[in-house]
Amino acid sequence: FENRILSLEQKIVSLKESNSDFKASKEQQSNEFKSEISRLLNDKDLREKDNSKQQGEIAILQLKLTEYISQQLQGEEDFRQLVEMKEKEKETNVQMEQLKDSLSDLKIEMKNLLNEKVSLETEFDTFKKKSLKRNEE
């Protein structure tokens, strides 16, 4: 009977030790679990901060891209206007050349008309002289 009691006492001690070990193991697992949860929450916070930072950087890059595109479009518009101005300048130069040619033609025509006038005046003077001579005779 005493052996049985001793055996039961040893089992109780063994169970208590086993229970203590189990509690310590569970406590350690609980601490590890809490530590892992804390690490994951910290990682999550860091990722959220990173995401916020990246979103800010993305917004800045989008603004810069929009500004660049706007500048490119303005540059293209300026270039288009410059090309139009050059084309108008060419047209104006062509018109100026045509006007110069027309002016030259008019000058030639005026000289011809002046020569014709002088010729007609000379002819008229000659006719008048002849007519006067005839009248005198």
Secondary structure, 3 states (H helix, E strand, C coil): CHHHHHHHHHHHHHHHHHHHHHHHHHHHHHHHHHHHHHHHHHHHHHHHHHHHHHHHHHHHHHHHHHHHHHHHHHHHHHHHHHHHHHHHHHHHHHHHHHHHHHHHHHHHHHHHHHHHHHHHHHHHHHHHHHHHHHHHC
